[in-house]
Amino acid sequence: MKKISILFFPAVIAFTGIVFAQPAAADSVLFAGEKHFRNVQQLTFGGDNAEAYWSYDGKYIVFQRTNPKEGLACDQIFIGKLPAPGEKFTYKMISPGKGRTTCAFFLPDGKHIIYASTHLGADTCPPVPDRARYGNKYIWPLYDSYDIFMADLNGKIVRQLTTAKGYDAEATLSPDGKKMIYCSDKDGDLELYVMDIASGREKRITHTPGYDGGAWFSPDGKKIVWRASRPKTETELTAYKTLLADGMVAPTNMEVWVANADGSGARQITSLGQANWAPNFTPDSKRIIFCSNHEYKRGFPFNMYLTGLDGKGLEKISRDKGFDAFPMFSPDGKKIIFASNRNNGGTRDTNLFVADWVD
């Protein structure tokens, strides 16, 4: 799904003076106005933890974690059982500890996961892009050594799902676990593909120039939601293609799109400007929750918002003055998990939080 780092976004665009609601405390797990959250529990403490996604039975989560202090120089995949209130969250690494990994997701059997990894390219972390070369723009690297793998919960890779040269990542599964939707640049652009897991047969479902990625199926399996950039001018398109040729993308102007599960009927549902991303469905498949920095032209903070499938009824969900993203509802709709800078003591740590959801 790709993480928007807090290290670079504040310097992207000038400050506008917009002010969020004051928090209940200077540093807290719950901020004033977060009426949908109750019994917030912090799961991780320290490092960069993100993209936490539920098992189909709602008992476990899988996530990615970086923490140089622990010897984790770049993201690796971890799983852990959701703790009871007051209990400590414990977790274990199940990726090979080689290369960089991202975008993990449980299979319905609860015994396997899929995730993307660069380990076939090299055991070491791939190089961080030199942003000075691109005018210090905020950019994401599209490592061409990323492929998608299936592994068991002991970390054994049982199957390689993608083999094409280029970037293959950002995979999630349909509710029945039979189909995988993912992002790839194998046809020369960042497009979405749907693969039948059993046979490996796949279909490209987006065809417009721009970044199409971070896609999810709706809980009822009828629709998909994703983030997309759509360069509108020749200058914008040239800039996009130039970065893409270098294996980079600038994710600073994206909107949320929805379509039928086969890609038909695609339509843009946000027109907020800046970065609108990490979209996901509510459990009833009727609304979208997503992350955005549209209230701040400086590019920061990021908060979470709800909207209808028609783009109407926008509602702000979180109120942290840092970074709130990667929201995902538990399968029964009773809880929500997300990544946030809250309660980090003024550090750059991003941690995982789970809360009861109040509709």
C-alpha positions as a Markdown table, in Angstrom:
| # | Residue | x | y | z |
|---|---|---|---|---|
| 1 | Met | 0.0 | 0.0 | 0.0 |
| 2 | Lys | 2.9 | 2.3 | 0.5 |
| 3 | Lys | 3.6 | 4.6 | 3.4 |
| 4 | Ile | 3.7 | 8.3 | 3.2 |
| 5 | Ser | 6.6 | 9.2 | 5.4 |
| 6 | Ile | 6.4 | 11.9 | 8.0 |
| 7 | Leu | 10.0 | 12.7 | 7.4 |
| 8 | Phe | 9.5 | 14.6 | 4.1 |
| 9 | Phe | 6.0 | 15.8 | 3.7 |
| 10 | Pro | 6.1 | 18.9 | 5.9 |
| 11 | Ala | 8.6 | 20.5 | 3.6 |
| 12 | Val | 6.7 | 19.9 | 0.4 |
| 13 | Ile | 4.3 | 22.8 | 0.3 |
| 14 | Ala | 3.9 | 26.1 | 2.2 |
| 15 | Phe | 1.8 | 26.4 | 5.4 |
| 16 | Thr | -1.8 | 27.7 | 5.2 |
| 17 | Gly | -2.7 | 28.5 | 8.8 |
| 18 | Ile | -5.5 | 26.0 | 9.1 |
| 19 | Val | -5.9 | 24.7 | 12.6 |
| 20 | Phe | -7.3 | 21.4 | 13.7 |
| 21 | Ala | -9.4 | 20.9 | 16.9 |
| 22 | Gln | -7.3 | 21.0 | 20.0 |
| 23 | Pro | -6.4 | 17.6 | 21.4 |
| 24 | Ala | -7.7 | 16.4 | 24.8 |
| 25 | Ala | -4.1 | 16.4 | 25.9 |
| 26 | Ala | -0.7 | 17.4 | 24.5 |
| 27 | Asp | 0.0 | 13.7 | 23.7 |
| 28 | Ser | -2.8 | 11.2 | 23.8 |
| 29 | Val | -4.3 | 8.1 | 22.4 |
| 30 | Leu | -7.7 | 9.9 | 21.9 |
| 31 | Phe | -8.3 | 13.4 | 20.8 |
| 32 | Ala | -11.3 | 15.7 | 21.3 |
| 33 | Gly | -13.8 | 15.2 | 18.5 |
| 34 | Glu | -12.9 | 11.6 | 17.8 |
| 35 | Lys | -16.5 | 10.4 | 18.6 |
| 36 | His | -16.2 | 7.2 | 16.6 |
| 37 | Phe | -13.4 | 5.8 | 18.8 |
| 38 | Arg | -13.9 | 4.2 | 22.2 |
| 39 | Asn | -11.5 | 2.2 | 24.4 |
| 40 | Val | -8.4 | 3.1 | 22.3 |
| 41 | Gln | -5.5 | 0.7 | 22.9 |
| 42 | Gln | -2.0 | 1.3 | 21.7 |
| 43 | Leu | -0.5 | -1.9 | 20.3 |
| 44 | Thr | 3.1 | -1.0 | 19.4 |
| 45 | Phe | 5.6 | 1.3 | 21.1 |
| 46 | Gly | 8.5 | 2.6 | 19.0 |
| 47 | Gly | 9.7 | 2.4 | 15.4 |
| 48 | Asp | 7.6 | 2.7 | 12.3 |
| 49 | Asn | 4.6 | 0.4 | 12.3 |
| 50 | Ala | 1.9 | 0.5 | 9.6 |
| 51 | Glu | -0.4 | -1.3 | 7.3 |
| 52 | Ala | -2.0 | -3.5 | 9.9 |
| 53 | Tyr | -4.7 | -5.8 | 8.4 |
| 54 | Trp | -7.0 | -8.3 | 10.1 |
| 55 | Ser | -7.2 | -12.0 | 9.7 |
| 56 | Tyr | -10.6 | -13.1 | 8.3 |
| 57 | Asp | -11.7 | -14.3 | 11.8 |
| 58 | Gly | -10.7 | -11.0 | 13.4 |
| 59 | Lys | -8.3 | -12.5 | 15.9 |
| 60 | Tyr | -4.9 | -11.7 | 14.4 |
| 61 | Ile | -3.3 | -8.8 | 12.6 |
| 62 | Val | -0.4 | -8.7 | 10.1 |
| 63 | Phe | 1.7 | -5.5 | 9.7 |
| 64 | Gln | 5.0 | -4.1 | 8.6 |
| 65 | Arg | 7.6 | -2.7 | 10.9 |
| 66 | Thr | 10.9 | -0.8 | 10.6 |
| 67 | Asn | 13.0 | 0.0 | 13.7 |
| 68 | Pro | 16.8 | 0.5 | 13.2 |
| 69 | Lys | 17.3 | 0.4 | 16.9 |
| 70 | Glu | 16.2 | -3.3 | 16.7 |
| 71 | Gly | 18.3 | -4.0 | 13.6 |
| 72 | Leu | 15.3 | -3.6 | 11.3 |
| 73 | Ala | 16.7 | -1.3 | 8.7 |
| 74 | Cys | 13.7 | -1.5 | 6.4 |
| 75 | Asp | 10.2 | -3.0 | 6.6 |
| 76 | Gln | 9.6 | -6.6 | 7.6 |
| 77 | Ile | 6.3 | -8.4 | 8.1 |
| 78 | Phe | 5.0 | -9.3 | 11.6 |
| 79 | Ile | 1.9 | -11.0 | 12.9 |
| 80 | Gly | 0.3 | -10.9 | 16.3 |
| 81 | Lys | -2.8 | -11.9 | 18.1 |
| 82 | Leu | -5.1 | -9.0 | 19.1 |
| 83 | Pro | -4.7 | -8.7 | 22.9 |
| 84 | Ala | -7.5 | -8.5 | 25.4 |
| 85 | Pro | -7.9 | -5.0 | 26.9 |
| 86 | Gly | -5.0 | -4.3 | 29.2 |
| 87 | Glu | -2.9 | -7.1 | 27.9 |
| 88 | Lys | 0.4 | -6.5 | 26.0 |
| 89 | Phe | 0.5 | -7.0 | 22.3 |
| 90 | Thr | 3.1 | -9.6 | 21.3 |
| 91 | Tyr | 4.2 | -10.3 | 17.7 |
| 92 | Lys | 6.7 | -12.2 | 15.7 |
| 93 | Met | 8.5 | -11.6 | 12.3 |
| 94 | Ile | 7.4 | -14.0 | 9.6 |
| 95 | Ser | 9.2 | -12.4 | 6.5 |
| 96 | Pro | 12.7 | -13.7 | 5.8 |
| 97 | Gly | 14.5 | -10.6 | 7.1 |
| 98 | Lys | 16.0 | -10.1 | 3.7 |
| 99 | Gly | 15.3 | -7.1 | 1.4 |
| 100 | Arg | 12.3 | -4.9 | 1.9 |
| 101 | Thr | 8.8 | -6.2 | 2.4 |
| 102 | Thr | 5.4 | -4.6 | 2.2 |
| 103 | Cys | 1.6 | -5.0 | 1.9 |
| 104 | Ala | 0.8 | -8.2 | 3.8 |
| 105 | Phe | -2.6 | -9.8 | 3.8 |
| 106 | Phe | -4.1 | -12.9 | 5.4 |
| 107 | Leu | -5.7 | -15.7 | 3.4 |
| 108 | Pro | -9.1 | -16.9 | 4.6 |
| 109 | Asp | -7.6 | -20.1 | 6.0 |
| 110 | Gly | -5.8 | -18.1 | 8.6 |
| 111 | Lys | -2.7 | -20.1 | 8.0 |
| 112 | His | -1.1 | -18.2 | 5.1 |
| 113 | Ile | -0.4 | -14.6 | 4.1 |
| 114 | Ile | 0.6 | -12.8 | 0.9 |
| 115 | Tyr | 3.1 | -10.0 | 0.8 |
| 116 | Ala | 5.6 | -8.2 | -1.5 |
| 117 | Ser | 9.3 | -8.5 | -1.1 |
| 118 | Thr | 12.5 | -7.5 | -2.8 |
| 119 | His | 14.6 | -10.4 | -1.4 |
| 120 | Leu | 15.1 | -12.1 | -4.7 |
| 121 | Gly | 16.9 | -9.0 | -5.9 |
| 122 | Ala | 19.2 | -8.7 | -2.9 |
| 123 | Asp | 19.4 | -9.7 | 0.8 |
| 124 | Thr | 20.0 | -6.1 | 1.7 |
| 125 | Cys | 17.6 | -3.2 | 1.9 |
| 126 | Pro | 17.2 | -1.5 | -1.5 |
| 127 | Pro | 18.7 | 2.0 | -1.7 |
| 128 | Val | 16.6 | 5.1 | -0.7 |
| 129 | Pro | 16.1 | 7.4 | -3.6 |
| 130 | Asp | 18.1 | 10.6 | -3.8 |
| 131 | Arg | 15.4 | 13.2 | -3.6 |
| 132 | Ala | 17.8 | 16.1 | -4.3 |
| 133 | Arg | 18.0 | 14.7 | -7.8 |
| 134 | Tyr | 14.3 | 15.5 | -8.3 |
| 135 | Gly | 14.3 | 18.9 | -6.7 |
| 136 | Asn | 13.6 | 17.5 | -3.2 |
| 137 | Lys | 10.2 | 16.4 | -4.2 |
| 138 | Tyr | 8.5 | 13.7 | -2.1 |
| 139 | Ile | 8.8 | 10.5 | -4.1 |
| 140 | Trp | 8.2 | 6.8 | -3.7 |
| 141 | Pro | 10.6 | 4.2 | -5.1 |
| 142 | Leu | 9.1 | 1.5 | -7.3 |
| 143 | Tyr | 11.7 | -1.2 | -6.7 |
| 144 | Asp | 11.7 | -3.5 | -9.8 |
| 145 | Ser | 12.7 | -6.4 | -7.5 |
| 146 | Tyr | 9.3 | -6.4 | -5.8 |
| 147 | Asp | 7.3 | -9.6 | -6.3 |
| 148 | Ile | 4.4 | -11.0 | -4.4 |
| 149 | Phe | 4.7 | -14.2 | -2.4 |
| 150 | Met | 2.5 | -16.6 | -0.3 |
| 151 | Ala | 3.9 | -17.8 | 3.0 |
| 152 | Asp | 2.8 | -19.8 | 6.0 |
| 153 | Leu | 2.8 | -18.3 | 9.5 |
| 154 | Asn | 6.2 | -19.8 | 10.2 |
| 155 | Gly | 7.6 | -17.7 | 7.4 |
| 156 | Lys | 8.1 | -20.4 | 4.9 |
| 157 | Ile | 7.4 | -19.1 | 1.3 |
| 158 | Val | 5.2 | -21.7 | -0.3 |
| 159 | Arg | 4.5 | -19.9 | -3.6 |
| 160 | Gln | 5.6 | -17.0 | -5.8 |
| 161 | Leu | 2.6 | -15.3 | -7.3 |
| 162 | Thr | 4.2 | -12.8 | -9.6 |
| 163 | Thr | 7.2 | -13.2 | -11.8 |
| 164 | Ala | 7.1 | -10.3 | -14.3 |
| 165 | Lys | 10.1 | -7.9 | -14.3 |
| 166 | Gly | 9.2 | -4.7 | -12.6 |
| 167 | Tyr | 7.2 | -3.5 | -9.6 |
| 168 | Asp | 4.5 | -5.9 | -8.3 |
| 169 | Ala | 3.1 | -5.0 | -4.9 |
| 170 | Glu | 0.1 | -3.5 | -3.0 |
| 171 | Ala | -1.9 | -6.8 | -3.0 |
| 172 | Thr | -5.1 | -7.5 | -1.2 |
| 173 | Leu | -7.7 | -10.3 | -1.6 |
| 174 | Ser | -11.4 | -10.7 | -2.4 |
| 175 | Pro | -13.7 | -11.6 | 0.5 |
| 176 | Asp | -13.6 | -15.3 | -0.6 |
| 177 | Gly | -9.8 | -15.2 | -1.0 |
| 178 | Lys | -10.0 | -16.4 | -4.6 |
| 179 | Lys | -8.9 | -13.2 | -6.3 |
| 180 | Met | -5.9 | -10.9 | -5.7 |
| 181 | Ile | -5.8 | -7.3 | -6.8 |
| 182 | Tyr | -2.5 | -5.6 | -7.0 |
| 183 | Cys | -0.4 | -2.9 | -8.7 |
| 184 | Ser | 2.2 | -3.4 | -11.3 |
| 185 | Asp | 4.2 | -1.4 | -13.9 |
| 186 | Lys | 4.8 | -4.4 | -16.1 |
| 187 | Asp | 2.9 | -2.8 | -19.0 |
| 188 | Gly | 4.7 | 0.5 | -18.8 |
| 189 | Asp | 2.3 | 2.3 | -16.3 |
| 190 | Leu | 1.2 | 1.7 | -12.8 |
| 191 | Glu | -2.0 | -0.2 | -13.3 |
| 192 | Leu | -4.3 | -2.6 | -11.4 |
| 193 | Tyr | -4.5 | -6.3 | -12.1 |
| 194 | Val | -6.9 | -9.0 | -10.8 |
| 195 | Met | -5.4 | -12.5 | -10.5 |
| 196 | Asp | -7.2 | -15.7 | -9.9 |
| 197 | Ile | -5.1 | -17.2 | -7.1 |
| 198 | Ala | -5.7 | -20.9 | -8.1 |
| 199 | Ser | -4.9 | -20.6 | -11.8 |
| 200 | Gly | -2.7 | -17.6 | -11.9 |
| 201 | Arg | -4.7 | -16.1 | -14.7 |
| 202 | Glu | -5.1 | -12.4 | -14.5 |
| 203 | Lys | -6.8 | -9.4 | -16.1 |
| 204 | Arg | -5.6 | -5.8 | -16.2 |
| 205 | Ile | -8.5 | -3.6 | -15.1 |
| 206 | Thr | -7.2 | 0.0 | -15.4 |
| 207 | His | -6.0 | 1.7 | -18.5 |
| 208 | Thr | -5.6 | 5.4 | -17.9 |
| 209 | Pro | -2.2 | 7.1 | -17.6 |
| 210 | Gly | -1.4 | 7.7 | -13.9 |
| 211 | Tyr | -0.8 | 5.8 | -10.7 |
| 212 | Asp | -3.5 | 3.3 | -9.9 |
| 213 | Gly | -2.7 | 1.4 | -6.6 |
| 214 | Gly | -3.7 | 0.5 | -3.1 |
| 215 | Ala | -6.9 | -1.3 | -4.1 |
| 216 | Trp | -9.4 | -3.1 | -2.0 |
| 217 | Phe | -12.5 | -5.3 | -2.6 |
| 218 | Ser | -15.6 | -4.3 | -0.8 |
| 219 | Pro | -16.8 | -6.8 | 1.9 |
| 220 | Asp | -19.7 | -7.9 | -0.3 |
| 221 | Gly | -17.2 | -8.5 | -3.2 |
| 222 | Lys | -19.1 | -6.3 | -5.6 |
| 223 | Lys | -16.8 | -3.3 | -5.9 |
| 224 | Ile | -13.2 | -2.1 | -5.5 |
| 225 | Val | -11.8 | 1.1 | -4.2 |
| 226 | Trp | -8.3 | 2.5 | -4.9 |
| 227 | Arg | -6.1 | 5.7 | -5.1 |
| 228 | Ala | -5.2 | 7.2 | -8.4 |
| 229 | Ser | -3.3 | 10.1 | -9.9 |
| 230 | Arg | -4.5 | 11.5 | -13.2 |
| 231 | Pro | -2.0 | 13.9 | -14.8 |
| 232 | Lys | -4.1 | 16.4 | -16.7 |
| 233 | Thr | -1.7 | 18.5 | -18.7 |
| 234 | Glu | 1.2 | 17.5 | -21.0 |
| 235 | Thr | 3.6 | 19.0 | -18.4 |
| 236 | Glu | 2.1 | 16.9 | -15.6 |
| 237 | Leu | 2.1 | 13.7 | -17.8 |
| 238 | Thr | 5.7 | 14.3 | -18.9 |
| 239 | Ala | 6.8 | 14.7 | -15.3 |
| 240 | Tyr | 4.9 | 11.5 | -14.3 |
| 241 | Lys | 6.5 | 9.5 | -17.1 |
| 242 | Thr | 9.9 | 10.8 | -16.4 |
| 243 | Leu | 9.7 | 9.7 | -12.8 |
| 244 | Leu | 8.2 | 6.4 | -13.8 |
| 245 | Ala | 11.1 | 5.7 | -16.2 |
| 246 | Asp | 13.4 | 6.2 | -13.2 |
| 247 | Gly | 11.4 | 3.8 | -11.0 |
| 248 | Met | 9.8 | 6.6 | -9.0 |
| 249 | Val | 6.4 | 8.2 | -8.4 |
| 250 | Ala | 5.3 | 11.4 | -6.6 |
| 251 | Pro | 2.2 | 10.5 | -4.6 |
| 252 | Thr | 1.3 | 14.1 | -3.7 |
| 253 | Asn | -1.8 | 14.4 | -5.9 |
| 254 | Met | -4.1 | 11.4 | -5.7 |
| 255 | Glu | -7.9 | 11.0 | -5.4 |
| 256 | Val | -10.1 | 8.0 | -4.4 |
| 257 | Trp | -11.8 | 6.0 | -7.1 |
| 258 | Val | -14.4 | 3.2 | -7.0 |
| 259 | Ala | -15.5 | 0.7 | -9.7 |
| 260 | Asn | -17.3 | -2.7 | -10.0 |
| 261 | Ala | -15.1 | -5.6 | -9.0 |
| 262 | Asp | -14.1 | -6.3 | -12.7 |
| 263 | Gly | -13.0 | -2.7 | -13.2 |
| 264 | Ser | -16.1 | -1.5 | -15.1 |
| 265 | Gly | -17.9 | 1.6 | -14.1 |
| 266 | Ala | -14.9 | 3.4 | -12.7 |
| 267 | Arg | -15.5 | 6.8 | -11.2 |
| 268 | Gln | -13.7 | 9.3 | -9.1 |
| 269 | Ile | -15.4 | 10.0 | -5.8 |
| 270 | Thr | -13.1 | 12.6 | -4.2 |
| 271 | Ser | -12.0 | 15.9 | -5.7 |
| 272 | Leu | -10.3 | 17.3 | -2.6 |
| 273 | Gly | -6.8 | 18.0 | -4.0 |
| 274 | Gln | -3.4 | 16.8 | -2.6 |
| 275 | Ala | -3.0 | 13.3 | -1.3 |
| 276 | Asn | -6.1 | 11.2 | -0.7 |
| 277 | Trp | -5.2 | 7.6 | -0.3 |
| 278 | Ala | -5.3 | 4.4 | 1.8 |
| 279 | Pro | -9.1 | 4.0 | 1.1 |
| 280 | Asn | -11.1 | 1.1 | 2.4 |
| 281 | Phe | -14.7 | 0.1 | 2.7 |
| 282 | Thr | -16.9 | 0.2 | 5.8 |
| 283 | Pro | -18.2 | -3.3 | 6.8 |
| 284 | Asp | -21.6 | -2.6 | 5.1 |
| 285 | Ser | -19.8 | -1.8 | 1.8 |
| 286 | Lys | -21.8 | 1.5 | 1.6 |
| 287 | Arg | -19.1 | 4.0 | 2.6 |
| 288 | Ile | -15.3 | 4.6 | 2.2 |
| 289 | Ile | -12.8 | 5.5 | 4.9 |
| 290 | Phe | -9.6 | 7.1 | 3.7 |
| 291 | Cys | -6.6 | 9.2 | 4.6 |
| 292 | Ser | -6.1 | 12.8 | 3.4 |
| 293 | Asn | -4.0 | 15.9 | 3.9 |
| 294 | His | -6.4 | 18.1 | 1.9 |
| 295 | Glu | -7.0 | 20.5 | 4.8 |
| 296 | Tyr | -3.4 | 21.6 | 4.8 |
| 297 | Lys | -1.7 | 22.9 | 1.7 |
| 298 | Arg | 1.7 | 22.4 | 3.4 |
| 299 | Gly | 1.0 | 18.7 | 3.0 |
| 300 | Phe | 0.6 | 17.8 | 6.7 |
| 301 | Pro | -1.1 | 16.6 | 9.0 |
| 302 | Phe | -2.9 | 13.5 | 7.6 |
| 303 | Asn | -6.3 | 12.5 | 9.1 |
| 304 | Met | -8.9 | 9.9 | 8.3 |
| 305 | Tyr | -12.3 | 10.7 | 6.7 |
| 306 | Leu | -15.5 | 8.9 | 5.8 |
| 307 | Thr | -17.5 | 9.5 | 2.6 |
| 308 | Gly | -20.3 | 7.9 | 0.7 |
| 309 | Leu | -19.7 | 5.9 | -2.5 |
| 310 | Asp | -21.0 | 9.0 | -4.3 |
| 311 | Gly | -18.4 | 11.2 | -2.7 |
| 312 | Lys | -21.0 | 13.0 | -0.5 |
| 313 | Gly | -21.3 | 13.3 | 3.2 |
| 314 | Leu | -17.6 | 13.8 | 4.0 |
| 315 | Glu | -16.9 | 13.4 | 7.7 |
| 316 | Lys | -13.6 | 13.9 | 9.5 |
| 317 | Ile | -12.9 | 10.9 | 11.8 |
| 318 | Ser | -9.5 | 11.5 | 13.4 |
| 319 | Arg | -7.9 | 14.7 | 14.9 |
| 320 | Asp | -4.3 | 14.0 | 15.5 |
| 321 | Lys | -2.0 | 16.9 | 14.4 |
| 322 | Gly | 0.5 | 14.4 | 13.0 |
| 323 | Phe | -0.3 | 11.3 | 10.9 |
| 324 | Asp | -3.4 | 9.0 | 11.0 |
| 325 | Ala | -3.7 | 6.5 | 8.2 |
| 326 | Phe | -4.3 | 2.9 | 7.1 |
| 327 | Pro | -7.7 | 2.5 | 8.7 |
| 328 | Met | -9.2 | -1.0 | 8.5 |
| 329 | Phe | -12.4 | -2.3 | 10.2 |
| 330 | Ser | -12.5 | -5.7 | 11.8 |
| 331 | Pro | -14.6 | -8.2 | 9.9 |
| 332 | Asp | -17.5 | -7.9 | 12.3 |
| 333 | Gly | -17.3 | -4.1 | 12.1 |
| 334 | Lys | -16.9 | -3.6 | 15.8 |
| 335 | Lys | -13.3 | -2.4 | 15.8 |
| 336 | Ile | -11.0 | -0.3 | 13.8 |
| 337 | Ile | -7.2 | -0.5 | 13.6 |
| 338 | Phe | -5.0 | 2.3 | 12.2 |
| 339 | Ala | -1.4 | 3.7 | 12.3 |
| 340 | Ser | -0.7 | 7.1 | 14.0 |
| 341 | Asn | 2.0 | 9.4 | 15.3 |
| 342 | Arg | -0.2 | 10.1 | 18.4 |
| 343 | Asn | 1.3 | 9.4 | 21.9 |
| 344 | Asn | 4.8 | 9.1 | 20.6 |
| 345 | Gly | 6.4 | 11.6 | 23.0 |
| 346 | Gly | 7.4 | 14.0 | 20.2 |
| 347 | Thr | 9.4 | 11.4 | 18.3 |
| 348 | Arg | 8.8 | 10.4 | 14.7 |
| 349 | Asp | 7.5 | 7.0 | 15.8 |
| 350 | Thr | 4.4 | 5.7 | 14.1 |
| 351 | Asn | 2.5 | 3.1 | 16.1 |
| 352 | Leu | -0.6 | 0.9 | 15.8 |
| 353 | Phe | -3.8 | 1.6 | 17.6 |
| 354 | Val | -7.1 | -0.4 | 17.9 |
| 355 | Ala | -10.4 | 1.0 | 19.1 |
| 356 | Asp | -14.0 | 0.0 | 19.4 |
| 357 | Trp | -15.9 | 1.7 | 16.6 |
| 358 | Val | -19.0 | 3.7 | 17.4 |
| 359 | Asp | -21.2 | 4.5 | 14.4 |
